[in-house]
Amino acid sequence: MEIFVESGRIEEKITELLSLGLFEGEKELTGVAKHIDTLMNGVISDIIKTGDFTAELNQTLLLYTHNKIKPKRLLLVGLGKKGEFNLETVRSVSGKVALQVKNLSLPSYTTLLYGEDFGIPIENLTQALIEGFELALYSFNRFKTEKEKIPKEVKEVTIFVQNNENILFVQKGLAVAKIICKATKLARDISNAPSNDITPQALADIAKSIADKHSLEFEVLERSDMERLGMGGILAVSSGSQQPPKMIIMKYKGREGSSPIILVGKAVTFDSGGISIKPSDKMEDMKYDKSGGAAVIAVMQAIAELNLPLNVIGIIPATENLPSGSAYKPGDIIRHYGGKTTEVISTDAEGRLILADAISYSKNYKPQAIIDIATLTGACVIALGNHASGMLTNNQNLGKKVIDAAELSGEKVWQLPLWKEYLEQIKSGVADLKNLGGRAGGAITAAAFLNEFVGDYPWVHLDIAGTAYTQEGSIEKTYIPKGATGVGVRLLVQLLRNWS
């Protein structure tokens, strides 16, 4: 998609459709809305007075301009209550408009920059606007053969800026937004792809291609390396599969002499539950169990394209979790990298086992911080639903950075406690730890397990089990189509952009 930025007299803009945002409850039109209404003989005012358009959030009304202004169509879109206007409003409304344009099979349209005079930084407004329409128009059609049935793409969007002085800031926001949207769509593509297409090896190939393109250092630890290093967690989880496991490592160097930030992403390319097999209903969704790893790979691409002045290392443990005669079993005791042992209570609590090896290994780099992201527990979905990712941390300063980034990116997180009492639930009578602490506080005990491998390094754990893909309880968002959401990409990129 091509994105243009223009300024001038909006009524002279030749375009298939112009999107105009209005606030709910406002009886008198102002600014550009009043100007267009005057040119159209008061039709917008009349519609508001009759109550046919109330400007509730995401409400739309399509008007034909009949040559009174150069745009052929005018799409009124509700911005909701003025006092509730924020960046998420912009994303939502922008996504709604894009979907309307797509349904009309229009190849292009023009949108005003909603909230341009609202006091929010113009770069942030622009980024939110572009995220809204770029991510709303995402679709995963790679395996569809009847291409003529796929809706036509919107090929061109023009952002119309009222204040000429804002164009430079809009251009800056545009440059960042395109990189972030590209990365988010990459993460969605990886997560949406089936497990017969994205194996651990295929995931490593994707990561290598990105590393080669952006001059990142790249390494893969193979099964033989894992055996030599004593990575018993990922070796155990992969033991039931014919697909060999991979520990993918991507290194971005943007600053000399600075300790790296480590991103660890769980990538179970398919999770059957192993011997502790899952119910068959919805098991097809377990292709999404690689969403944490997909997010980390996409973030590494984005930060390289943004040239951030940081050193960042992405570590992605990748494997399948399948039952077979060679699979690991409940009651097994495994030894992780670094020596700690775990009693396996359930082979369906596999994510923490592979993350334990990756987190332990990451300490070799003496990092500033470790951040892991994983579709880890159904318990997190029970606790928070599908509206926020769970966040747990051993360092409140780092946690505050993540919360601030979540506020800006719109990818909500909610902090859960990590008190010492939860550690008691995962102590084993025959090993150092056990990989399941019972039903109570399951999202927290999973994080408590990981915390045992972190040491003294600042660490944040993000449980995205409820937010990685749309589920039964997911609230529909205009810019998040059905399937993988790409959650974590925008959050982590924002975190790293704000790092200093």
C-alpha positions as CSV (number, residue, x, y, z in Angstrom):
1,M,0.0,0.0,0.0
2,E,1.2,3.5,-0.8
3,I,0.6,6.2,1.7
4,F,0.8,9.9,0.8
5,V,0.7,13.0,2.9
6,E,-0.9,16.2,1.6
7,S,-2.1,19.6,2.8
8,G,-4.2,22.4,1.3
9,R,-7.9,22.9,0.4
10,I,-9.6,19.6,1.2
11,E,-12.6,20.4,-0.9
12,E,-10.3,20.4,-4.0
13,K,-8.9,17.0,-3.3
14,I,-9.8,14.5,-6.1
15,T,-10.5,11.3,-4.3
16,E,-12.9,8.4,-4.3
17,L,-13.8,8.9,-0.6
18,L,-13.0,11.4,2.1
19,S,-13.3,10.3,5.8
20,L,-14.5,13.0,8.2
21,G,-14.5,12.4,11.9
22,L,-17.1,13.9,14.2
23,F,-17.5,13.9,18.0
24,E,-20.5,12.5,19.8
25,G,-22.9,15.0,21.3
26,E,-21.5,18.1,19.6
27,K,-24.4,20.1,18.2
28,E,-22.4,22.7,16.4
29,L,-19.8,21.9,13.7
30,T,-16.4,23.5,13.8
31,G,-13.3,23.7,11.7
32,V,-13.0,21.6,8.6
33,A,-16.4,19.8,9.3
34,K,-18.2,23.2,9.3
35,H,-16.4,24.2,6.1
36,I,-17.4,21.1,4.3
37,D,-20.9,21.3,5.7
38,T,-21.3,24.9,4.3
39,L,-20.1,23.7,0.8
40,M,-22.6,20.9,0.9
41,N,-25.5,23.2,1.8
42,G,-25.8,22.1,5.4
43,V,-26.4,18.4,4.8
44,I,-24.2,17.3,7.7
45,S,-25.9,19.6,10.1
46,D,-29.3,18.4,9.0
47,I,-28.3,14.8,9.6
48,I,-27.0,15.5,13.1
49,K,-30.2,17.4,14.0
50,T,-32.4,14.6,12.8
51,G,-30.4,12.1,14.9
52,D,-29.6,9.9,11.9
53,F,-25.9,10.2,12.8
54,T,-24.9,10.5,16.5
55,A,-21.2,10.1,16.1
56,E,-20.9,7.2,18.5
57,L,-17.5,5.5,18.3
58,N,-17.1,3.8,14.9
59,Q,-20.5,4.7,13.6
60,T,-20.4,5.5,9.9
61,L,-22.6,7.2,7.4
62,L,-21.8,7.3,3.6
63,L,-22.8,10.4,1.7
64,Y,-22.4,11.3,-2.0
65,T,-21.2,14.8,-2.6
66,H,-22.8,15.4,-6.0
67,N,-19.9,17.5,-7.2
68,K,-20.4,20.1,-4.4
69,I,-16.8,19.2,-3.4
70,K,-14.2,17.3,-5.4
71,P,-14.2,14.1,-3.2
72,K,-16.9,11.7,-4.7
73,R,-18.0,10.3,-1.4
74,L,-18.0,11.6,2.2
75,L,-17.8,9.0,5.0
76,L,-18.8,10.4,8.3
77,V,-17.3,8.5,11.2
78,G,-18.0,8.7,14.9
79,L,-15.1,9.6,17.1
80,G,-17.1,8.9,20.3
81,K,-17.1,11.3,23.3
82,K,-14.6,14.1,23.1
83,G,-13.4,13.5,26.6
84,E,-12.6,9.9,25.9
85,F,-10.6,10.6,22.7
86,N,-7.1,8.9,22.7
87,L,-4.7,7.0,20.4
88,E,-6.9,3.8,20.7
89,T,-9.8,5.9,19.3
90,V,-7.7,6.8,16.3
91,R,-6.7,3.2,15.7
92,S,-10.2,1.9,16.0
93,V,-11.8,4.6,13.8
94,S,-9.1,4.4,11.2
95,G,-9.6,0.6,11.0
96,K,-13.4,1.1,10.7
97,V,-13.0,3.5,7.8
98,A,-10.5,1.2,6.0
99,L,-12.9,-1.8,6.2
100,Q,-15.8,0.4,4.8
101,V,-13.6,1.4,1.9
102,K,-12.6,-2.2,1.3
103,N,-16.3,-3.3,1.4
104,L,-17.0,-0.6,-1.3
105,S,-14.2,-2.1,-3.4
106,L,-12.5,1.3,-3.7
107,P,-8.8,1.3,-4.5
108,S,-8.0,4.5,-2.6
109,Y,-9.3,7.0,-0.2
110,T,-8.3,10.1,1.8
111,T,-8.5,10.6,5.5
112,L,-8.1,13.6,7.7
113,L,-5.7,13.2,10.7
114,Y,-8.2,12.7,13.5
115,G,-7.5,14.8,16.6
116,E,-4.8,17.0,14.8
117,D,-5.6,19.9,17.1
118,F,-6.1,17.8,20.2
119,G,-2.7,18.3,21.8
120,I,-1.5,14.7,21.3
121,P,1.9,14.5,19.6
122,I,1.4,14.5,15.8
123,E,3.8,11.6,15.3
124,N,1.8,9.5,17.7
125,L,-1.5,10.4,16.1
126,T,-0.1,9.5,12.7
127,Q,1.3,6.2,13.9
128,A,-2.0,5.2,15.4
129,L,-3.9,6.3,12.3
130,I,-1.7,4.2,10.0
131,E,-1.7,1.2,12.4
132,G,-5.5,1.3,12.3
133,F,-5.9,1.1,8.5
134,E,-2.8,-1.0,7.8
135,L,-3.6,-3.7,10.4
136,A,-7.4,-3.6,9.6
137,L,-6.7,-4.4,6.0
138,Y,-4.4,-7.4,6.8
139,S,-5.6,-10.8,5.6
140,F,-4.1,-14.2,5.5
141,N,-4.8,-15.6,2.1
142,R,-1.7,-17.6,1.2
143,F,-3.4,-20.9,1.1
144,K,-6.5,-19.8,-0.8
145,T,-6.5,-20.9,-4.5
146,E,-9.6,-19.1,-5.7
147,K,-7.9,-15.7,-5.8
148,E,-10.9,-14.0,-7.6
149,K,-12.9,-14.5,-4.4
150,I,-10.4,-12.6,-2.3
151,P,-11.6,-8.9,-1.8
152,K,-9.7,-6.3,-3.8
153,E,-6.9,-4.5,-1.9
154,V,-7.0,-0.9,-1.0
155,K,-3.8,0.3,-2.8
156,E,-3.5,3.9,-1.8
157,V,-4.3,6.1,1.2
158,T,-3.8,9.9,1.5
159,I,-3.5,11.5,4.9
160,F,-4.7,15.1,4.6
161,V,-3.2,17.5,7.1
162,Q,-4.9,20.7,8.0
163,N,-1.9,22.5,9.5
164,N,1.1,22.7,7.0
165,E,3.5,22.9,9.9
166,N,2.5,19.3,11.0
167,I,3.6,17.7,7.7
168,L,7.1,17.0,8.9
169,F,5.8,15.3,12.1
170,V,3.4,13.3,10.1
171,Q,6.2,12.1,7.8
172,K,8.2,11.0,10.8
173,G,5.2,9.1,12.2
174,L,4.6,7.5,8.9
175,A,8.2,6.2,8.6
176,V,7.9,4.5,12.0
177,A,4.4,3.2,11.5
178,K,5.2,1.5,8.2
179,I,8.0,-0.4,9.9
180,I,5.9,-1.4,12.9
181,C,3.0,-2.5,10.8
182,K,5.2,-4.5,8.5
183,A,6.6,-6.3,11.6
184,T,3.2,-6.9,13.1
185,K,1.9,-8.4,9.9
186,L,5.0,-10.7,9.7
187,A,4.2,-11.9,13.3
188,R,0.6,-12.5,12.2
189,D,1.7,-14.4,9.1
190,I,4.0,-16.7,11.2
191,S,1.4,-17.3,13.8
192,N,-1.5,-17.9,11.4
193,A,0.5,-20.4,9.3
194,P,-0.2,-24.1,10.0
195,S,2.3,-26.3,11.7
196,N,3.0,-28.3,8.5
197,D,4.2,-25.1,7.0
198,I,6.0,-23.5,9.9
199,T,8.2,-26.2,11.5
200,P,11.0,-25.3,13.8
201,Q,13.4,-25.5,10.8
202,A,11.1,-23.3,8.7
203,L,11.0,-20.8,11.6
204,A,14.7,-20.8,11.8
205,D,14.9,-20.2,8.0
206,I,12.6,-17.2,8.3
207,A,14.7,-15.7,11.1
208,K,17.9,-16.3,9.1
209,S,16.4,-14.6,6.1
210,I,15.6,-11.5,8.2
211,A,19.0,-11.6,9.9
212,D,20.8,-11.8,6.5
213,K,18.8,-8.9,5.1
214,H,19.4,-6.6,8.1
215,S,23.0,-7.7,8.9
216,L,22.1,-9.3,12.3
217,E,24.3,-11.9,13.8
218,F,22.5,-15.3,13.6
219,E,23.0,-18.6,15.3
220,V,21.0,-21.8,15.7
221,L,21.6,-24.3,18.5
222,E,20.9,-27.7,17.1
223,R,19.9,-30.8,19.1
224,S,23.5,-31.9,19.4
225,D,24.4,-28.5,20.8
226,M,21.5,-28.8,23.3
227,E,22.7,-32.2,24.4
228,R,26.2,-30.8,24.9
229,L,24.9,-27.8,26.8
230,G,22.5,-29.8,28.9
231,M,19.2,-28.1,27.7
232,G,17.0,-30.8,29.1
233,G,13.8,-28.8,28.9
234,I,13.7,-28.3,25.1
235,L,15.2,-31.8,24.5
236,A,12.4,-33.3,26.6
237,V,9.6,-31.4,24.9
238,S,10.8,-32.1,21.4
239,S,11.4,-35.9,22.1
240,G,8.0,-36.9,20.8
241,S,8.4,-35.2,17.5
242,Q,10.3,-36.1,14.3
243,Q,11.0,-32.4,13.8
244,P,14.3,-31.5,15.5
245,P,14.2,-28.6,17.9
246,K,16.0,-25.3,17.2
247,M,17.2,-22.6,19.6
248,I,17.2,-19.5,17.3
249,I,19.4,-16.6,18.3
250,M,19.3,-13.2,16.6
251,K,21.7,-10.4,17.7
252,Y,21.2,-6.7,16.8
253,K,24.1,-4.3,17.7
254,G,23.1,-0.7,17.7
255,R,25.5,0.6,20.4
256,E,29.1,-0.2,21.3
257,G,29.9,-1.3,24.8
258,S,26.3,-1.6,26.0
259,S,24.8,-4.7,27.7
260,P,22.1,-6.2,25.6
261,I,18.4,-6.5,26.3
262,I,17.2,-10.1,25.9
263,L,13.9,-11.0,24.3
264,V,12.8,-14.6,24.7
265,G,9.9,-15.9,22.7
266,K,8.2,-19.2,23.1
267,A,7.7,-21.0,19.7
268,V,6.0,-24.3,20.1
269,T,5.0,-24.7,16.4
270,F,2.3,-27.1,17.4
271,D,1.2,-28.1,20.9
272,S,-0.9,-31.2,21.2
273,G,-0.2,-31.4,25.0
274,G,2.1,-34.4,24.5
275,I,1.2,-37.4,26.6
276,S,-1.0,-35.2,28.7
277,I,-2.9,-34.6,25.4
278,K,-5.3,-31.7,25.0
279,P,-9.0,-32.1,24.2
280,S,-9.6,-32.3,20.4
281,D,-12.0,-29.4,20.4
282,K,-10.1,-26.3,19.2
283,M,-6.8,-28.1,19.2
284,E,-6.2,-26.7,15.7
285,D,-5.7,-23.3,17.5
286,M,-2.5,-24.7,18.9
287,K,-0.7,-23.5,15.8
288,Y,-0.8,-20.2,17.6
289,D,1.5,-21.5,20.4
290,K,4.4,-20.0,18.4
291,S,3.1,-16.5,18.8
292,G,5.7,-15.4,21.3
293,G,8.5,-16.5,19.1
294,A,6.9,-14.9,16.1
295,A,6.7,-11.6,18.0
296,V,10.4,-11.7,18.9
297,I,11.5,-12.4,15.3
298,A,9.3,-9.5,14.1
299,V,10.6,-7.1,16.7
300,M,14.2,-7.9,15.7
301,Q,13.3,-7.0,12.2
302,A,11.6,-3.7,13.3
303,I,14.4,-2.5,15.5
304,A,17.0,-3.2,12.8
305,E,14.9,-1.1,10.4
306,L,14.5,1.6,13.0
307,N,18.2,1.7,13.8
308,L,17.6,1.9,17.5
309,P,20.7,2.7,19.6
310,L,20.5,-0.5,21.7
311,N,21.9,-4.0,21.7
312,V,19.2,-6.5,21.6
313,I,19.3,-10.3,21.4
314,G,16.3,-12.4,20.5
315,I,16.2,-16.0,21.6
316,I,13.5,-18.3,20.3
317,P,13.3,-21.9,21.5
318,A,11.3,-23.7,18.8
319,T,9.9,-27.2,18.9
320,E,6.7,-29.3,18.5
321,N,5.1,-31.0,21.5
322,L,3.7,-34.3,20.4
323,P,2.9,-37.7,21.9
324,S,4.8,-40.8,20.7
325,G,6.7,-43.8,21.9
326,S,9.7,-41.5,22.5
327,A,7.9,-38.6,24.1
328,Y,8.6,-37.4,27.6
329,K,6.1,-38.5,30.3
330,P,4.6,-37.3,33.5
331,G,6.9,-38.2,36.3
332,D,10.1,-37.7,34.3
333,I,12.8,-35.6,35.9
334,I,14.7,-33.3,33.5
335,R,17.8,-31.2,34.0
336,H,17.9,-27.7,32.5
337,Y,20.7,-25.6,31.2
338,G,22.5,-24.5,34.4
339,G,21.7,-27.6,36.4
340,K,18.3,-27.0,37.9
341,T,16.0,-30.1,37.8
342,T,12.2,-30.3,37.2
343,E,9.7,-33.0,37.9
344,V,7.3,-33.2,35.0
345,I,3.7,-33.2,36.3
346,S,2.1,-32.5,33.0
347,T,3.6,-32.6,29.5
348,D,1.1,-29.9,28.6
349,A,3.0,-27.4,30.7
350,E,5.8,-27.5,28.2
351,G,6.3,-23.8,27.5
352,R,8.0,-23.1,30.8
353,L,10.3,-26.0,30.2
354,I,11.7,-24.6,27.0
355,L,11.7,-21.1,28.3
356,A,13.7,-22.1,31.3
357,D,16.6,-23.3,29.1
358,A,16.4,-20.2,27.0
359,I,16.3,-17.8,30.0
360,S,19.1,-19.6,31.7
361,Y,21.2,-19.5,28.5
362,S,20.5,-15.7,28.1
363,K,22.3,-15.0,31.3
364,N,25.6,-15.7,29.5
365,Y,25.2,-12.4,27.8
366,K,25.0,-10.5,31.2
367,P,21.9,-8.5,30.0
368,Q,20.4,-5.3,31.2
369,A,17.1,-7.0,31.3
370,I,15.3,-10.2,30.2
371,I,11.8,-10.0,28.7
372,D,10.0,-13.2,27.8
373,I,6.7,-13.4,25.9
374,A,4.7,-16.6,25.6
375,T,1.3,-18.1,25.1
376,L,1.9,-19.8,28.4
377,T,-1.2,-20.6,30.5
378,G,-4.9,-21.0,30.1
379,A,-5.1,-19.8,33.6
380,C,-4.1,-16.3,32.4
381,V,-7.1,-16.3,30.1
382,I,-9.3,-17.2,33.0
383,A,-7.8,-14.4,35.1
384,L,-7.8,-11.6,32.5
385,G,-9.9,-12.8,29.6
386,N,-8.8,-11.8,26.1
387,H,-8.4,-8.1,26.8
388,A,-5.0,-7.8,28.4
389,S,-1.7,-9.8,28.6
390,G,-0.6,-10.9,32.0
391,M,2.6,-9.2,33.2
392,L,4.8,-10.4,36.1
393,T,8.1,-9.0,37.1
394,N,10.9,-9.1,39.6
395,N,11.7,-5.4,39.0
396,Q,9.1,-2.6,39.3
397,N,11.2,-0.1,37.3
398,L,11.2,-2.5,34.3
399,G,7.6,-3.3,34.9
400,K,6.7,0.4,34.8
401,K,8.5,0.8,31.4
402,V,6.4,-2.0,30.0
403,I,3.2,-0.5,31.4
404,D,4.0,2.9,29.8
405,A,4.7,1.2,26.5
406,A,1.5,-0.7,26.7
407,E,-0.4,2.6,27.2
408,L,1.1,4.1,24.1
409,S,0.9,1.0,21.9
410,G,-2.7,0.1,22.9
411,E,-1.6,-3.5,23.7
412,K,-2.8,-3.7,27.3
413,V,-1.0,-5.5,30.1
414,W,-2.1,-6.1,33.7
415,Q,0.4,-6.9,36.4
416,L,-0.1,-10.0,38.6
417,P,1.7,-10.5,41.9
418,L,4.8,-12.6,42.2
419,W,5.0,-13.2,45.9
420,K,7.3,-15.9,47.4
421,E,4.2,-17.8,48.6
422,Y,3.6,-18.9,45.0
423,L,7.0,-20.6,44.8
424,E,5.8,-23.1,47.4
425,Q,3.3,-24.5,44.9
426,I,6.0,-25.5,42.5
427,K,8.4,-27.1,44.9
428,S,8.9,-30.8,44.2
429,G,9.6,-33.6,46.6
430,V,11.9,-35.3,44.2
431,A,13.5,-32.4,42.2
432,D,14.2,-28.7,42.6
433,L,10.9,-27.8,40.9
434,K,7.8,-29.2,39.4
435,N,6.3,-27.8,36.2
436,L,2.7,-27.5,37.5
437,G,1.5,-26.0,40.7
438,G,-2.1,-26.9,40.7
439,R,-5.2,-25.0,39.4
440,A,-4.9,-22.1,41.9
441,G,-3.0,-19.1,40.5
442,G,-1.8,-21.1,37.5
443,A,-0.5,-18.0,35.5
444,I,1.4,-16.8,38.6
445,T,3.0,-20.2,39.5
446,A,4.1,-20.6,35.8
447,A,5.9,-17.2,36.1
448,A,7.3,-18.2,39.5
449,F,8.8,-21.3,37.8
450,L,10.5,-19.1,35.2
451,N,11.7,-16.7,37.9
452,E,13.8,-19.5,39.3
453,F,15.9,-19.4,36.2
454,V,16.3,-15.6,35.9
455,G,18.7,-15.0,38.8
456,D,19.2,-11.4,39.8
457,Y,18.6,-9.9,36.3
458,P,15.7,-7.5,35.8
459,W,13.0,-9.6,34.2
460,V,9.4,-9.2,32.8
461,H,7.2,-12.1,31.8
462,L,4.3,-11.5,29.4
463,D,1.7,-14.2,29.2
464,I,-0.2,-13.6,25.9
465,A,-2.3,-16.8,26.0
466,G,-5.5,-14.7,25.9
467,T,-4.3,-12.0,23.4
468,A,-2.2,-13.8,20.8
469,Y,-5.2,-14.7,18.6
470,T,-8.9,-13.9,18.5
471,Q,-11.0,-16.3,20.7
472,E,-14.5,-16.7,21.9
473,G,-14.2,-13.9,24.5
474,S,-12.3,-11.5,22.3
475,I,-13.9,-8.1,21.9
476,E,-13.9,-7.2,18.2
477,K,-11.5,-4.5,17.2
478,T,-11.6,-3.0,13.8
479,Y,-7.9,-3.3,13.2
480,I,-7.6,-6.9,14.5
481,P,-9.1,-9.4,12.0
482,K,-9.9,-13.0,13.0
483,G,-6.8,-15.1,13.8
484,A,-3.4,-14.0,15.0
485,T,-3.2,-10.5,16.4
486,G,0.6,-10.0,16.3
487,V,0.4,-9.0,20.0
488,G,3.7,-8.0,21.6
489,V,5.3,-6.5,18.5
490,R,3.9,-3.0,18.9
491,L,4.4,-3.2,22.7
492,L,8.0,-4.3,22.6
493,V,9.0,-2.0,19.8
494,Q,7.5,0.9,21.8
495,L,9.3,-0.3,24.9
496,L,12.7,-0.4,23.1
497,R,12.1,3.0,21.5
498,N,11.5,4.5,24.9
499,W,14.3,2.5,26.6
500,S,16.7,5.4,27.4
